[in-house]
Amino acid sequence: MSRTVGVDLSAEPVRTAVCTVTWTPGAASVEPPIRPADDAAIVAACAVADKVGIDCPFGWPEPFLAAVSAHAAGRPWPGRDQGAAADYRRELRYRATDYHVHQVSGRWPLSVSTDLIGVAAMRCASLLDSLATRGTPVDRSGAGLVMEVYPAAALREWQLLRKAYKVDAVVLDAMVTELRTALPGLSFPAGDAPYRRSDHAFDALICALVARAGQCGATLPPQTAEQQRRASGEGWIHLPVGGPESLAQLVRGF
């Protein structure tokens, strides 16, 4: 038996959800979501998990950190002599993993340095620090207990994505039904209504499923030495591999 946890992390607890899935041979039991979820609830869920997937950036782009550090210290702006300013600004916006996700899935993740998700990333940094201070080694590349995930891109890889699911209750309801069909053995002993009614709860469930894929070695880690180096500071989004067939294999553990 193993337990994976998914966290759909927002800046505030009210928009944050946690999902725990218990895996046994041939079956996956989904607990009711924790929602809202404060930091204490997230840390407690992580403490009894074998793998955790968190939907939030684990770090900021390396060139962005270098640029703002230089600016704060009164040193020359690193982009001063950049011939193609737009290309340089893109380096400040996106991490190595964001480029990789775009290459694989065609989607650009939100920019942690220029979009509002940066506020949630501040909370994530605090949570990762809390885990580390409690003795849980944190590897931002995803090799340890926690891994960074991206539910929408995972759903695309599993061919389940419906773009309107975050704003259309009917679409969300249908996606839960599709997920249950695509993943035999998935059960909700307390009922699946919370996952049909909240996109935050649903995303937390997807995070827990991707964590299971990562636990089974069925996600994409950094592919090059440079990506690994960058991932250790910036974080790395783990995408599931194997298409929809790999989703059905989660209960078998590959």
C-alpha positions in Angstrom: 0.0 0.0 0.0 1.1 3.5 -0.7 -0.3 7.0 -0.4 0.1 9.9 -2.8 -1.0 13.4 -2.1 -1.9 16.2 -4.6 -2.0 19.9 -3.7 -3.7 22.5 -5.8 -1.8 25.4 -4.2 -3.1 29.0 -4.3 -1.9 32.0 -2.4 -4.7 31.7 0.1 -6.1 28.6 1.9 -9.6 29.2 0.6 -8.6 28.4 -3.0 -6.3 25.6 -2.0 -7.2 21.9 -2.1 -5.5 18.7 -0.9 -6.3 15.2 -2.1 -5.0 11.9 -0.8 -5.2 8.6 -2.7 -4.4 5.3 -1.2 -3.1 2.7 -3.7 -3.4 -1.1 -3.2 -3.0 -3.8 -5.9 -5.6 -3.1 -8.6 -7.3 -0.2 -6.7 -7.0 3.4 -5.8 -9.2 4.9 -3.0 -9.7 8.7 -3.1 -10.3 10.5 0.2 -12.6 13.5 0.4 -10.6 16.7 -0.4 -9.3 19.0 2.3 -10.6 22.4 1.3 -9.8 25.1 2.3 -6.3 23.9 3.2 -4.0 25.9 5.3 -0.2 25.3 5.6 -0.6 23.0 8.6 -3.1 20.8 6.8 -0.7 20.5 3.8 2.3 19.7 5.9 0.3 17.1 7.8 -0.8 15.4 4.6 2.7 15.4 3.3 4.0 13.8 6.5 2.1 10.5 5.8 2.6 10.4 2.0 5.0 8.4 -0.1 4.9 11.0 -2.9 3.4 14.5 -3.2 2.5 16.5 -6.3 2.2 20.2 -5.9 0.7 22.5 -8.6 2.9 25.5 -8.1 6.3 26.7 -9.2 9.1 25.6 -6.9 11.4 28.4 -7.9 12.1 31.4 -10.2 14.0 31.6 -13.5 17.7 31.8 -12.9 18.2 34.7 -15.3 15.4 36.6 -13.5 17.1 36.2 -10.1 20.4 37.3 -11.5 18.8 40.4 -13.1 16.9 41.6 -10.0 19.9 40.9 -7.8 22.1 43.0 -10.1 19.4 45.8 -10.1 19.1 45.7 -6.3 22.8 46.0 -5.9 23.1 48.9 -8.4 25.0 46.9 -10.9 24.4 47.1 -14.7 21.2 45.5 -15.9 22.2 42.2 -17.4 20.1 42.8 -20.5 21.7 46.1 -21.3 23.6 44.7 -24.3 21.0 42.2 -25.4 20.4 42.6 -29.1 16.9 40.9 -29.1 15.2 42.4 -26.1 12.1 40.2 -26.4 14.2 37.1 -26.3 16.0 38.3 -23.2 12.7 39.2 -21.5 11.5 35.7 -22.3 14.5 34.3 -20.4 13.5 36.3 -17.4 9.9 35.0 -17.6 10.3 31.3 -18.1 12.3 28.6 -16.4 14.1 25.7 -18.1 11.2 23.4 -17.3 8.7 25.9 -18.8 10.5 25.7 -22.1 10.5 21.9 -21.9 6.8 21.8 -21.1 6.1 24.1 -24.1 8.2 21.9 -26.3 6.4 18.7 -25.2 2.8 19.9 -24.8 2.6 23.1 -26.8 1.5 25.0 -23.6 3.3 27.8 -21.8 3.0 27.5 -18.1 2.2 30.7 -16.2 5.3 32.8 -15.6 6.3 32.7 -12.0 8.2 36.0 -12.4 5.6 38.0 -14.3 2.2 36.4 -13.6 0.1 36.3 -10.4 1.1 32.7 -9.8 4.3 34.3 -8.3 2.3 35.1 -5.2 1.4 31.4 -4.8 5.0 30.5 -5.4 6.0 32.6 -2.3 3.7 30.4 -0.3 5.1 27.3 -1.9 8.6 28.4 -1.0 7.6 28.7 2.6 5.9 25.3 2.6 9.0 23.6 1.1 11.1 25.3 3.8 8.7 24.0 6.4 9.1 20.5 5.1 12.9 20.8 5.1 13.0 22.1 8.7 10.9 19.0 9.7 13.5 16.7 8.3 12.0 16.0 4.9 14.6 16.4 2.2 13.3 18.7 -0.6 14.7 18.2 -4.1 13.2 20.8 -6.4 13.8 18.5 -9.4 11.2 16.1 -8.0 13.6 13.3 -7.0 12.5 13.4 -3.3 9.1 13.4 -1.6 7.7 16.4 -3.5 7.4 17.1 -7.2 6.1 20.0 -9.2 3.2 19.1 -11.4 0.9 20.9 -13.9 -2.6 19.3 -14.0 -3.8 20.9 -17.3 -0.7 19.6 -19.2 -1.0 16.2 -17.5 -4.7 16.0 -18.6 -3.5 16.8 -22.1 -1.0 14.0 -22.1 -3.7 11.6 -20.9 -6.0 13.0 -23.6 -8.6 14.1 -21.0 -8.3 17.8 -21.2 -11.4 19.9 -21.7 -10.4 23.6 -21.7 -13.6 24.8 -20.0 -13.5 22.6 -17.0 -12.3 25.4 -14.7 -15.3 27.6 -15.5 -18.1 25.2 -16.6 -19.6 22.9 -14.0 -21.1 20.6 -16.6 -17.7 20.1 -18.3 -16.1 19.4 -14.9 -18.8 16.9 -14.0 -18.2 15.1 -17.3 -14.5 15.0 -16.8 -14.8 13.2 -13.5 -16.9 10.6 -15.3 -14.3 10.3 -18.0 -11.5 9.9 -15.5 -13.3 7.1 -13.7 -13.8 5.3 -17.0 -10.2 5.8 -18.0 -8.8 4.7 -14.7 -10.5 1.4 -13.6 -10.1 0.7 -10.0 -10.4 4.4 -9.0 -13.0 4.6 -6.2 -14.5 7.3 -3.9 -15.8 5.6 -0.8 -17.2 8.9 0.5 -18.6 9.9 -2.9 -17.1 11.9 -5.8 -19.4 14.9 -5.5 -16.7 17.3 -4.1 -14.5 16.6 -7.2 -17.4 17.2 -9.5 -18.2 20.6 -7.9 -14.7 22.1 -7.4 -12.0 22.5 -10.0 -9.5 23.0 -7.1 -10.4 19.6 -5.7 -10.3 18.1 -9.1 -6.9 19.6 -9.9 -5.7 18.3 -6.5 -6.8 14.8 -7.5 -4.9 15.1 -10.8 -1.8 16.2 -8.9 -2.1 13.0 -6.7 -2.4 10.9 -9.9 0.7 12.5 -11.4 2.5 11.9 -8.1 1.6 8.2 -8.5 3.0 8.3 -12.0 6.2 9.9 -10.7 6.4 7.2 -8.0 6.2 4.6 -10.7 8.9 6.3 -12.9 6.3 7.3 -15.5 7.0 11.0 -15.7 9.7 13.0 -17.5 12.6 14.1 -15.3 15.2 16.6 -16.5 16.7 15.3 -19.7 20.1 17.0 -19.8 22.8 18.0 -17.3 21.9 21.6 -17.8 18.2 21.0 -17.2 19.1 19.1 -14.0 21.3 21.9 -12.8 18.6 24.5 -13.5 15.9 22.2 -12.0 17.7 22.0 -8.6 17.0 25.7 -8.1 14.1 26.5 -10.4 12.0 23.4 -10.0 10.9 20.9 -12.7 7.4 20.2 -13.9 6.9 16.4 -14.2 4.7 15.4 -17.1 3.3 11.9 -17.3 4.5 9.8 -20.2 2.8 6.9 -22.1 -0.4 8.6 -23.0 -3.9 7.5 -21.9 -2.7 3.8 -21.6 -0.3 4.9 -18.8 -3.2 6.3 -16.8 -4.9 3.0 -16.7 -1.7 1.4 -15.5 -1.4 3.5 -12.3 -3.3 1.0 -10.2 -0.9 -1.7 -11.4 2.2 0.3 -10.5 3.7 -0.4 -13.9 
